[in-house]
Amino acid sequence: MTWQLVIVGLSVGALAGATGVGGGSLMTPILVLFLGFQPTVAIGTDLANGALFKTAAAWRHRRQGVVNLTVTVWLLIGSAPASLLGVATASWIHGKSDSHGVEARVLGAALLLGGLGYFLRTVIRSKEEERYGVRMDGRTRAIAVVAGAIGGFLVGLTSVGSGIFFALLMLTMFSMRPAAVVGTDLAHAAALLWVAGTGHVIAGNVDMHALGWLLLGSIPGSLIGASWTLHIPDRALRLGLAVILIASGIAVSEPPGAAPIAVTIAAVGVVLLALGTIQGGRFAPAPLRRFLIPTPAEPVASPDRHS
């Protein structure tokens, strides 16, 4: 189980580097469902891997001028300490007799909610109000800290949400442009995952052998993906990934008849990804193509990319 980990790391790293999300949401269920990891070890290994490859991707996005450091810092004030509480809760759950079942249900619920949130993130986005800069007044800072605490706890507990939850917040509450959301999201996620990942290393929840092989794929993958951010059809990729996340949540939580349902839903997500990304969506029916690849909005004048 070495080359499989490299391929998984490369694929997930590229997706996360390009979209800012999908690292924990995809990596953890892959480790659990296909590679046989215990949920807590999968979560810890994923968080440690994410801390390193998202740091590389955030560096690339920073060089592209689409990282808002002010938003990153205020989110981190709430998320960093709360993530340690999530790690402690995950370790407590792991010590229970039915730990596997509890962890699977928690992880499945997080994936389902994340997939639905990801879908909403795509559909409700208002291009006319998107911007790079954000005015961080007292109210906005309070929202960032509280939301950071909620999201940080979920990340420490499940490894899911370092991208999805905070990206949804930035699009809905801060109305940031997609490129700024991706860059800022990765910068915050990298810092947060260093905290949560270190907690899991101390708790003994990280498979170091697997981590090394994952990093061989995820770091170069994230750098490649970061260079795609401004060129791929945003909506097609996000809708396809949202569907796949929902399917992963169903599969991980293991309700009756989960396998065929999850496979069917995941297949729909793969089709959306293919139709929306291959040669600019030329193979998709016209109505679907217009939905997956909407007409770009007029550019915002004089964006403040670093505020």
C-alpha positions as CSV (number, residue, x, y, z in Angstrom):
1,M,0.0,0.0,0.0
2,T,2.5,2.6,-1.2
3,W,1.8,3.6,-4.8
4,Q,-1.9,3.7,-3.9
5,L,-1.2,6.4,-1.3
6,V,0.9,8.4,-3.7
7,I,-1.9,8.4,-6.3
8,V,-4.5,9.3,-3.7
9,G,-2.3,12.1,-2.4
10,L,-1.7,13.5,-5.9
11,S,-5.4,13.4,-6.8
12,V,-6.7,14.9,-3.6
13,G,-3.9,17.5,-3.4
14,A,-4.6,18.7,-7.0
15,L,-8.3,19.1,-6.2
16,A,-7.7,20.9,-2.9
17,G,-5.0,23.1,-4.4
18,A,-7.4,24.2,-7.2
19,T,-10.6,24.6,-5.3
20,G,-9.5,25.1,-1.7
21,V,-11.7,22.3,-0.5
22,G,-12.0,18.5,-0.6
23,G,-8.8,17.6,1.3
24,G,-10.2,16.1,4.4
25,S,-13.6,15.5,2.9
26,L,-12.2,13.2,0.2
27,M,-9.0,11.9,1.8
28,T,-10.5,10.6,5.1
29,P,-13.3,8.5,3.4
30,I,-10.8,7.1,0.9
31,L,-8.5,6.0,3.7
32,V,-11.4,4.5,5.6
33,L,-13.4,2.9,2.8
34,F,-10.7,1.8,0.4
35,L,-7.5,1.5,2.4
36,G,-8.9,0.0,5.6
37,F,-7.8,2.7,8.1
38,Q,-9.6,3.1,11.4
39,P,-11.5,6.4,11.4
40,T,-9.5,8.1,14.1
41,V,-6.2,7.2,12.5
42,A,-7.5,8.2,9.1
43,I,-8.6,11.6,10.5
44,G,-5.2,12.2,12.2
45,T,-3.1,11.1,9.2
46,D,-5.3,13.3,6.9
47,L,-4.9,16.3,9.1
48,A,-1.1,16.0,9.3
49,N,-0.9,15.5,5.5
50,G,-3.2,18.5,4.9
51,A,-1.1,20.8,7.1
52,L,1.9,20.2,4.9
53,F,0.4,20.1,1.4
54,K,-2.0,23.0,2.1
55,T,1.0,25.1,3.2
56,A,2.6,24.5,-0.1
57,A,-0.6,25.4,-2.0
58,A,-1.2,28.5,0.2
59,W,2.3,29.7,-0.6
60,R,1.6,29.4,-4.4
61,H,-1.8,31.3,-4.0
62,R,-0.1,34.0,-1.9
63,R,2.3,34.6,-4.8
64,Q,-0.7,34.9,-7.1
65,G,-2.0,37.7,-4.9
66,V,-5.3,36.1,-3.7
67,V,-4.7,35.5,0.0
68,N,-6.5,37.8,2.4
69,L,-4.3,37.6,5.5
70,T,-6.7,39.7,7.7
71,V,-9.6,37.3,7.3
72,T,-7.1,34.4,7.8
73,V,-6.0,35.7,11.2
74,W,-9.4,36.5,12.6
75,L,-10.7,33.0,11.6
76,L,-7.7,31.4,13.2
77,I,-8.2,33.2,16.5
78,G,-11.4,31.1,16.9
79,S,-10.5,28.0,15.1
80,A,-7.1,27.1,16.5
81,P,-8.0,26.6,20.1
82,A,-11.3,25.0,19.2
83,S,-9.6,22.4,17.0
84,L,-7.7,21.1,20.0
85,L,-11.0,20.5,21.8
86,G,-12.1,18.6,18.7
87,V,-9.0,16.5,18.9
88,A,-9.6,15.7,22.5
89,T,-13.2,14.7,21.8
90,A,-12.1,12.5,18.9
91,S,-9.6,10.7,21.2
92,W,-12.3,10.3,23.9
93,I,-14.7,8.7,21.3
94,H,-11.9,6.4,20.1
95,G,-11.6,5.0,23.7
96,K,-15.2,3.8,23.8
97,S,-16.3,0.2,23.1
98,D,-18.3,1.2,20.0
99,S,-15.8,3.8,18.9
100,H,-15.7,2.7,15.2
101,G,-19.5,3.0,14.9
102,V,-19.6,6.4,16.6
103,E,-16.7,7.8,14.6
104,A,-18.3,6.5,11.4
105,R,-21.6,8.2,12.1
106,V,-20.0,11.5,13.1
107,L,-17.8,11.4,10.0
108,G,-20.7,10.5,7.8
109,A,-22.8,13.3,9.1
110,A,-20.0,15.8,8.6
111,L,-19.5,14.7,5.0
112,L,-23.3,14.9,4.3
113,L,-23.5,18.4,5.8
114,G,-20.3,19.4,4.1
115,G,-21.6,18.2,0.7
116,L,-24.8,20.1,1.1
117,G,-23.0,23.2,2.3
118,Y,-20.7,22.9,-0.7
119,F,-23.7,22.7,-3.0
120,L,-25.2,25.9,-1.4
121,R,-21.8,27.6,-1.7
122,T,-22.0,27.1,-5.5
123,V,-25.6,27.9,-6.1
124,I,-26.1,31.0,-3.9
125,R,-23.0,32.8,-4.9
126,S,-23.7,36.4,-6.1
127,K,-21.0,37.4,-8.7
128,E,-22.1,41.0,-8.7
129,E,-21.1,41.4,-5.0
130,E,-17.9,39.4,-5.0
131,R,-14.7,41.1,-4.1
132,Y,-11.1,40.5,-3.0
133,G,-11.0,42.9,0.0
134,V,-13.2,42.7,3.1
135,R,-14.0,45.4,5.6
136,M,-13.3,43.8,9.0
137,D,-15.3,45.9,11.4
138,G,-16.2,44.8,15.0
139,R,-19.3,42.8,13.8
140,T,-17.4,41.0,11.0
141,R,-14.5,40.1,13.4
142,A,-16.9,38.7,15.9
143,I,-18.6,36.6,13.2
144,A,-15.1,35.4,12.0
145,V,-14.0,34.3,15.5
146,V,-17.3,32.5,16.4
147,A,-17.5,30.8,13.1
148,G,-13.8,29.9,13.4
149,A,-14.4,28.3,16.7
150,I,-17.3,26.2,15.4
151,G,-15.4,25.1,12.3
152,G,-12.2,24.5,14.2
153,F,-14.0,22.1,16.5
154,L,-15.4,20.1,13.6
155,V,-12.0,20.0,11.9
156,G,-10.3,18.6,15.0
157,L,-13.1,16.1,15.5
158,T,-13.6,14.8,11.9
159,S,-10.8,16.4,9.7
160,V,-13.7,17.6,7.5
161,G,-14.5,21.3,7.0
162,S,-11.2,23.1,7.0
163,G,-12.1,24.1,3.4
164,I,-15.8,23.6,3.0
165,F,-17.1,25.4,6.2
166,F,-14.8,28.4,6.0
167,A,-15.1,28.8,2.2
168,L,-18.9,28.8,2.6
169,L,-18.6,31.5,5.3
170,M,-16.4,33.7,3.1
171,L,-18.7,33.4,0.1
172,T,-21.9,34.1,2.1
173,M,-20.9,36.5,4.9
174,F,-17.9,38.2,3.3
175,S,-18.9,37.9,-0.4
176,M,-15.4,37.2,-1.5
177,R,-14.5,36.3,-5.1
178,P,-13.8,32.6,-5.8
179,A,-10.0,33.1,-6.4
180,A,-9.7,35.0,-3.1
181,V,-11.8,32.4,-1.3
182,V,-9.6,29.6,-2.5
183,G,-6.4,31.4,-1.6
184,T,-7.6,32.6,1.8
185,D,-9.2,29.3,2.6
186,L,-6.0,27.4,2.0
187,A,-3.9,29.8,4.0
188,H,-6.3,29.5,7.0
189,A,-6.7,25.7,6.6
190,A,-2.9,25.3,6.5
191,A,-2.4,27.2,9.8
192,L,-5.4,25.4,11.4
193,L,-4.3,22.0,10.3
194,W,-0.9,22.5,11.8
195,V,-2.6,22.9,15.2
196,A,-5.1,20.1,14.8
197,G,-2.5,17.8,13.1
198,T,0.0,18.3,15.9
199,G,-2.7,17.4,18.4
200,H,-3.3,14.1,16.6
201,V,0.4,13.4,16.4
202,I,0.7,13.8,20.2
203,A,-2.4,11.6,20.7
204,G,-0.9,8.9,18.5
205,N,-3.5,9.0,15.8
206,V,-1.1,9.5,12.8
207,D,0.3,6.7,10.7
208,M,3.7,8.1,9.9
209,H,4.5,5.5,7.2
210,A,1.3,6.3,5.3
211,L,1.8,10.1,5.8
212,G,5.2,9.9,4.1
213,W,3.8,8.3,1.0
214,L,0.8,10.6,0.9
215,L,3.0,13.6,0.9
216,L,5.0,12.4,-2.1
217,G,1.8,12.9,-4.1
218,S,-0.1,15.6,-2.2
219,I,2.6,18.3,-2.2
220,P,3.3,18.3,-6.0
221,G,-0.5,17.8,-6.6
222,S,-1.4,20.8,-4.6
223,L,1.1,23.0,-6.4
224,I,-0.2,21.9,-9.7
225,G,-3.8,22.4,-8.6
226,A,-3.0,25.9,-7.3
227,S,-1.9,26.9,-10.8
228,W,-5.3,25.8,-12.2
229,T,-7.5,28.0,-9.9
230,L,-8.0,30.8,-12.4
231,H,-8.6,28.6,-15.4
232,I,-11.0,25.7,-14.5
233,P,-14.8,26.0,-14.7
234,D,-15.6,26.8,-11.0
235,R,-19.2,25.7,-10.8
236,A,-18.8,22.4,-12.6
237,L,-16.0,21.3,-10.4
238,R,-17.7,22.4,-7.2
239,L,-21.1,20.8,-8.0
240,G,-19.4,17.5,-9.0
241,L,-17.4,17.5,-5.8
242,A,-20.4,18.3,-3.7
243,V,-22.2,15.3,-5.1
244,I,-19.2,13.0,-4.4
245,L,-19.0,14.3,-0.8
246,I,-22.7,13.5,-0.2
247,A,-22.0,10.0,-1.6
248,S,-19.0,9.6,0.7
249,G,-21.1,10.6,3.7
250,I,-23.7,7.9,2.9
251,A,-21.1,5.2,2.4
252,V,-19.0,6.0,5.6
253,S,-22.1,6.1,7.9
254,E,-23.1,2.7,6.5
255,P,-26.9,2.8,6.6
256,P,-28.9,-0.2,5.2
257,G,-28.4,-0.3,1.4
258,A,-25.7,2.3,1.4
259,A,-23.3,0.8,-1.2
260,P,-25.5,1.0,-4.3
261,I,-26.9,4.4,-3.3
262,A,-23.4,5.8,-2.7
263,V,-22.0,4.4,-5.9
264,T,-24.9,5.9,-8.0
265,I,-24.5,9.3,-6.4
266,A,-20.7,9.3,-6.8
267,A,-21.1,8.4,-10.5
268,V,-23.4,11.4,-11.0
269,G,-20.6,13.6,-9.4
270,V,-18.0,12.1,-11.7
271,V,-20.2,12.8,-14.8
272,L,-20.7,16.4,-13.7
273,L,-16.9,16.8,-13.3
274,A,-16.2,15.3,-16.7
275,L,-18.9,17.2,-18.6
276,G,-17.9,20.5,-17.0
277,T,-14.2,20.3,-17.4
278,I,-13.4,18.4,-20.5
279,Q,-12.7,20.9,-23.3
280,G,-14.7,23.6,-21.7
281,G,-17.9,21.5,-21.4
282,R,-18.3,21.0,-25.1
283,F,-19.8,17.5,-24.5
284,A,-22.5,18.7,-22.1
285,P,-26.1,19.5,-23.4
286,A,-26.5,23.2,-23.9
287,P,-28.8,23.8,-20.8
288,L,-26.5,21.8,-18.6
289,R,-23.4,23.6,-20.0
290,R,-24.9,27.0,-19.3
291,F,-25.6,25.9,-15.7
292,L,-22.2,24.3,-15.1
293,I,-20.2,27.1,-16.8
294,P,-22.2,30.3,-16.4
295,T,-21.3,33.5,-18.3
296,P,-18.5,35.2,-16.4
297,A,-19.5,38.4,-14.5
298,E,-17.9,41.7,-15.3
299,P,-14.6,42.1,-13.4
300,V,-14.6,44.2,-10.3
301,A,-12.7,47.5,-10.7
302,S,-9.5,47.9,-8.7
303,P,-9.8,44.8,-6.5
304,D,-7.9,45.1,-3.2
305,R,-6.2,41.7,-3.2
306,H,-4.3,41.9,0.0
307,S,-6.6,43.8,2.4
